[in-house]
C-alpha cells in the first residue's frame, strides 16, 4: 500500500463526512412529507421506550445543548421551539421528527466505507464517530415523537 500522509487522509475523512452528512440531509429533505405519515418499523415506538427511561438518561437536560439544522436547510423545519398549538402543526412536527431521525440513521450508514481507505483501527474510529455524533439526535427525535404523539392525540380528540 502507498504511504499517504496522515494529514491528507484526515482531510479526506473530514471531506467525506461533510459530503455524507450533507447528502443524507439533502436526500431526506426532498422526501415528500407524506412518506412520513406511515409508521414504518424504524419509527415505531419500542416497548422499552418510556418517559421514565428517557428521564433516566436526563434527555430533557442535554437535548437543548444540541443544534437543530432545521433553519439551515432549505424548507427546513425548526424543532427547537414549539410554534403553534394547532393540530396541523403538531402533526407536521411529528412527521419532521421522523425525517430528522431518518437523516441521522442515513448518516451512520456510510461509516463502513471509511475502511476502504483507512486502516482498520481508523475505520473503527470512524464507525464510533458516526454513532457518537448521530445517536444522540436519534434519541432526541424518538423522545420528542413520544411526547408530540401524546399532544397530537389530545388535540385531535378535543376538536
Rosetta silent file (secondary structure, phi, psi, omega in degrees, C-alpha in Angstrom):
SEQUENCE: XXXXXXXXXXXXXXXXXXXXXXXXXXXXXXXXXXXXXXXXXXXXXXXXXXXXXXXXXXXXXXXXXXXXXXXXXXXXXXXXXXXXXXXXXXXXXXXXXXXXXXXXXXXXXXXXXXXXXXXXXXXXXXXXXXXXXXXXXXXXXXXXXXXXXXXXXXXXXXX
SCORE:     score description
SCORE:     0.000 S_00000001
   1 L     0.000  145.408  179.937    0.000    0.000    0.000 S_00000001
   2 L   -66.350  149.216  175.773    1.137    3.541   -0.754 S_00000001
   3 L   -88.074  105.222 -177.952    2.473    5.688    2.035 S_00000001
   4 L  -108.234  139.926 -178.437   -0.057    8.552    2.238 S_00000001
   5 L   -58.261  134.578  175.952    0.314   11.490    4.576 S_00000001
   6 H   -59.504  -31.895  178.471   -1.868   11.292    7.719 S_00000001
   7 H   -65.862  -42.095  179.267   -2.801   14.935    7.158 S_00000001
   8 H   -64.104  -45.826  179.114   -4.059   14.097    3.662 S_00000001
   9 H   -61.775  -40.604  178.163   -6.071   11.110    4.945 S_00000001
  10 H   -62.083  -42.638  177.766   -7.528   13.298    7.711 S_00000001
  11 H   -63.194  -40.408  177.334   -8.606   15.869    5.106 S_00000001
  12 H   -62.478  -45.946 -179.279  -10.175   13.077    3.023 S_00000001
  13 H   -61.949  -45.369  179.490  -12.038   11.762    6.090 S_00000001
  14 H   -62.699  -45.186  179.466  -13.336   15.206    7.058 S_00000001
  15 H   -63.458  -41.342  179.453  -14.413   15.924    3.475 S_00000001
  16 H   -63.398  -44.287  179.318  -16.087   12.528    3.174 S_00000001
  17 H   -63.268  -42.074  178.278  -18.022   13.049    6.412 S_00000001
  18 H   -59.213  -46.572  178.492  -19.107   16.507    5.301 S_00000001
  19 H   -60.560  -48.195 -177.082  -20.297   15.056    1.995 S_00000001
  20 H   -63.965  -41.465  178.631  -22.144   12.127    3.627 S_00000001
  21 H   -64.788  -43.781 -179.388  -23.870   14.330    6.207 S_00000001
  22 H   -68.659  -38.149  179.272  -24.943   16.856    3.582 S_00000001
  23 H   -64.406  -43.647  178.478  -26.080   14.118    1.178 S_00000001
  24 H   -62.432  -42.644  178.443  -28.222   12.465    3.862 S_00000001
  25 H   -62.898  -43.532 -179.580  -29.738   15.838    4.752 S_00000001
  26 H   -64.284  -49.733 -178.206  -30.431   16.632    1.112 S_00000001
  27 H   -59.170  -47.492 -179.788  -31.970   13.231    0.319 S_00000001
  28 H   -68.096  -29.371  179.342  -34.193   13.292    3.400 S_00000001
  29 H   -69.298  -26.468 -179.344  -35.093   16.907    2.713 S_00000001
  30 H   -94.566   -4.289  175.973  -36.564   16.109   -0.706 S_00000001
  31 L   -69.794  128.966  179.987  -38.641   13.171    0.508 S_00000001
  32 L   -60.535  143.659 -178.521  -42.293   14.279    0.458 S_00000001
  33 H   -57.853  -28.046 -179.436  -43.797   14.772    3.924 S_00000001
  34 H   -63.051  -26.266  176.899  -46.471   12.214    3.018 S_00000001
  35 H   -58.728  -35.432 -175.216  -43.790    9.491    3.149 S_00000001
  36 H   -85.119   -0.774  177.399  -43.523   10.070    6.897 S_00000001
  37 H   -70.031  -29.805  179.947  -47.245    9.676    7.516 S_00000001
  38 L   -80.578  144.506  179.502  -46.828    5.911    7.599 S_00000001
  39 L   -92.123   76.324  178.448  -45.418    4.366   10.766 S_00000001
  40 L   -61.722  157.026 -176.689  -42.581    2.343    9.258 S_00000001
  41 H   -50.605  -42.730 -177.832  -40.874   -0.182   11.523 S_00000001
  42 H   -60.154  -28.088 -176.869  -37.868    2.093   12.062 S_00000001
  43 H   -96.893   -7.249 -177.596  -40.143    4.788   13.514 S_00000001
  44 L   -67.562  143.842  177.511  -42.334    2.593   15.705 S_00000001
  45 L   -69.822  129.602  178.535  -42.120    3.102   19.441 S_00000001
  46 L   -82.302  155.243 -178.307  -40.268    0.245   21.114 S_00000001
  47 L   -59.933  -33.716 -177.829  -41.686   -1.379   24.237 S_00000001
  48 L   -78.487  -11.716 -177.484  -38.754   -0.176   26.314 S_00000001
  49 L   -79.587   99.829  178.930  -39.241    3.463   25.211 S_00000001
  50 L  -128.767  161.763  176.105  -40.932    5.121   28.148 S_00000001
  51 H   -56.916  -40.243 -179.170  -40.776    8.564   29.688 S_00000001
  52 H   -61.569  -41.931  179.630  -39.014    7.032   32.689 S_00000001
  53 H   -63.417  -43.486  179.422  -36.250    5.514   30.550 S_00000001
  54 H   -68.032  -35.629  177.579  -35.649    8.819   28.800 S_00000001
  55 H   -65.479  -33.359  179.810  -35.691   10.701   32.118 S_00000001
  56 H   -63.820  -30.897  177.921  -33.007    8.335   33.458 S_00000001
  57 L   -92.001   10.132  175.885  -30.622    9.473   30.730 S_00000001
  58 L    55.287   36.876 -177.000  -31.508   13.116   31.562 S_00000001
  59 H   -57.550  -36.633 -178.467  -32.512   13.826   27.966 S_00000001
  60 H   -63.467  -20.507  179.390  -34.519   16.887   28.971 S_00000001
  61 H   -89.684  -41.001 -174.620  -31.287   18.472   30.236 S_00000001
  62 H   -94.260  -16.647 -177.941  -28.860   17.711   27.386 S_00000001
  63 H   -65.261  -28.880 -179.704  -31.146   17.829   24.340 S_00000001
  64 H   -71.171  -17.359 -179.198  -31.241   21.633   24.481 S_00000001
  65 H   -80.506  -19.287 -176.360  -27.452   21.724   24.048 S_00000001
  66 L   -88.967  145.402 -177.657  -27.503   20.071   20.616 S_00000001
  67 L   -74.569  160.466  174.760  -28.061   22.134   17.450 S_00000001
  68 L  -121.197  119.698 -177.660  -31.080   21.922   15.164 S_00000001
  69 H   -83.820    6.093 -178.638  -30.305   22.212   11.444 S_00000001
  70 H   -55.667  -34.630  179.959  -33.933   22.973   10.613 S_00000001
  71 H   -82.115  -19.302 -177.292  -33.168   26.641    9.982 S_00000001
  72 L   -80.882  -38.750 -176.345  -30.072   25.858    7.923 S_00000001
  73 L   -78.934  141.958  175.693  -31.723   23.573    5.377 S_00000001
  74 L   -61.704  132.397 -177.116  -33.875   24.995    2.588 S_00000001
  75 L    60.862   23.228  179.894  -37.514   24.344    3.554 S_00000001
  76 L   -70.421  163.971 -179.063  -36.232   23.020    6.883 S_00000001
  77 L  -120.448  114.406 -178.490  -38.423   22.654    9.927 S_00000001
  78 L   -77.430  124.119 -173.846  -37.064   24.155   13.142 S_00000001
  79 L  -111.855    8.404 -179.421  -37.757   21.826   16.063 S_00000001
  80 L   -75.891  -31.303 -178.799  -36.180   23.693   18.980 S_00000001
  81 L  -125.670  152.189  178.649  -39.306   25.673   19.791 S_00000001
  82 L   -91.783  115.312 -171.955  -42.996   24.893   19.647 S_00000001
  83 L   -99.915  -11.266 -178.314  -44.545   27.498   17.348 S_00000001
  84 L  -159.061  150.929  176.193  -48.240   26.566   17.282 S_00000001
  85 L  -101.591   12.045 -179.542  -50.828   24.529   19.157 S_00000001
  86 L   -73.568  152.272  179.265  -52.784   23.706   16.014 S_00000001
  87 H   -63.419  -38.332 -179.414  -53.397   20.063   15.152 S_00000001
  88 H   -62.776  -45.879  179.477  -51.856   20.600   11.679 S_00000001
  89 H   -63.464  -42.111 -178.466  -48.618   21.997   13.108 S_00000001
  90 H   -62.698  -43.654  177.610  -48.435   19.213   15.680 S_00000001
  91 H   -64.742  -41.294  178.103  -48.852   16.513   13.018 S_00000001
  92 H   -62.579  -43.164  178.262  -46.221   18.217   10.836 S_00000001
  93 H   -58.360  -44.318  178.678  -43.847   18.377   13.809 S_00000001
  94 H   -58.352  -45.824  179.897  -44.411   14.650   14.342 S_00000001
  95 H   -64.848  -38.429 -178.551  -43.572   13.917   10.683 S_00000001
  96 H   -69.239  -26.722  174.540  -40.471   16.104   10.838 S_00000001
  97 H   -66.625  -33.658  176.761  -39.107   14.127   13.799 S_00000001
  98 H   -68.268  -42.099  178.218  -39.237   11.084   11.513 S_00000001
  99 H   -60.314  -46.143 -179.290  -37.419   12.972    8.758 S_00000001
 100 H   -64.148  -42.192  179.148  -34.715   14.067   11.205 S_00000001
 101 H   -61.966  -45.829  179.234  -34.366   10.564   12.627 S_00000001
 102 H   -60.593  -40.007  177.994  -34.025    9.050    9.144 S_00000001
 103 H   -57.381  -44.213 -178.109  -31.398   11.657    8.271 S_00000001
 104 H   -73.333  -34.656  173.784  -29.282   10.613   11.243 S_00000001
 105 H   -62.763  -43.335  179.970  -29.701    6.877   10.551 S_00000001
 106 H   -66.215  -27.580  178.651  -28.603    7.534    6.961 S_00000001
 107 H   -73.791  -21.145  177.873  -25.609    9.496    8.234 S_00000001
 108 H   -80.856  -36.608 -173.115  -24.381    6.445   10.149 S_00000001
 109 H   -52.116  -42.729 -177.597  -24.597    4.044    7.203 S_00000001
 110 H   -71.174   -4.606 -175.726  -21.564    5.308    5.212 S_00000001
 111 H   -54.426  -35.966 -176.865  -19.250    4.813    8.209 S_00000001
 112 H   -72.315  -16.173  175.867  -18.157    1.412    6.957 S_00000001
 113 H   -66.153  -23.961 -177.825  -16.931    2.945    3.683 S_00000001
 114 H   -66.942  -15.535  174.889  -14.063    4.504    5.643 S_00000001
 115 H   -70.222  -18.295 -178.361  -12.454    1.054    5.854 S_00000001
 116 H   -67.700  -32.972 -176.478  -11.780    1.360    2.098 S_00000001
 117 L  -125.780    4.243  177.619   -9.059    3.995    2.509 S_00000001
 118 L  -117.882  164.465  172.721   -8.189    3.855    6.217 S_00000001
 119 L   -68.079  160.276  178.646   -6.517    1.298    8.407 S_00000001
 120 H   -55.804  -39.054 -178.459   -8.910   -0.993   10.307 S_00000001
 121 H   -66.161  -40.392  177.544   -8.304    0.905   13.547 S_00000001
 122 H   -69.735  -37.011  176.451   -9.131    4.259   11.924 S_00000001
 123 H   -56.502  -44.049  179.268  -12.125    2.643   10.216 S_00000001
 124 H   -68.789  -32.796  174.735  -13.497    1.658   13.629 S_00000001
 125 H   -62.677  -39.011  179.038  -12.845    5.177   14.921 S_00000001
 126 H   -67.276  -37.725  175.923  -14.988    6.433   12.023 S_00000001
 127 H   -63.901  -44.804  178.237  -17.783    3.989   12.926 S_00000001
 128 H   -62.300  -42.380  177.061  -17.623    5.189   16.538 S_00000001
 129 H   -56.422  -49.485 -178.001  -17.651    8.811   15.352 S_00000001
 130 H   -57.430  -41.818 -179.409  -20.771    8.171   13.260 S_00000001
 131 H   -70.754  -46.363 -178.037  -22.558    6.630   16.230 S_00000001
 132 H   -62.984  -37.498 -177.826  -21.463    9.219   18.800 S_00000001
 133 H   -77.907  -33.811 -172.102  -22.445   12.113   16.531 S_00000001
 134 H  -100.741  -33.295 -175.851  -25.797   10.730   15.315 S_00000001
 135 H   -61.705  -39.598  176.748  -27.288    8.541   18.044 S_00000001
 136 H   -58.230  -37.349  178.756  -27.983   11.436   20.453 S_00000001
 137 H   -69.711  -36.726  176.644  -30.048   13.126   17.712 S_00000001
 138 H   -63.240  -44.238  179.005  -31.907    9.884   17.006 S_00000001
 139 H   -60.212  -44.349  179.914  -32.696    9.567   20.711 S_00000001
 140 H   -60.739  -44.678 -178.805  -33.971   13.154   20.813 S_00000001
 141 H   -63.840  -39.787  179.924  -36.269   12.605   17.826 S_00000001
 142 H   -68.099  -41.908  177.213  -37.706    9.426   19.327 S_00000001
 143 H   -61.665  -47.905  179.462  -38.221   11.117   22.701 S_00000001
 144 H   -61.958  -39.727 -177.141  -39.894   14.130   21.074 S_00000001
 145 H   -63.551  -38.523  177.369  -42.113   11.911   18.944 S_00000001
 146 H   -61.397  -45.984 -179.137  -43.495   10.127   22.005 S_00000001
 147 H   -68.285  -42.998 -178.256  -44.330   13.462   23.628 S_00000001
 148 H   -68.559  -37.631  178.411  -45.711   15.046   20.460 S_00000001
 149 H   -59.861  -39.913  177.978  -47.866   11.986   19.666 S_00000001
 150 H   -62.929  -45.321  179.205  -49.474   12.360   23.081 S_00000001
 151 H   -65.176  -43.248  179.859  -50.184   16.065   22.448 S_00000001
 152 H   -59.396  -42.565  178.431  -51.429   15.308   18.930 S_00000001
 153 H   -60.792  -44.251  179.081  -53.896   12.740   20.289 S_00000001
 154 H   -63.176  -42.346 -179.437  -55.240   15.271   22.799 S_00000001
 155 H   -66.523  -40.831 -178.032  -55.595   17.968   20.125 S_00000001
 156 H   -70.970  -33.822  179.213  -57.328   15.648   17.673 S_00000001
 157 H   -77.744  -23.133 -179.871  -59.766   14.316   20.280 S_00000001
 158 H   -84.603  -10.563 -179.288  -60.629   17.819   21.508 S_00000001
 159 L   -79.345    0.000    0.000  -61.609   19.011   18.013 S_00000001
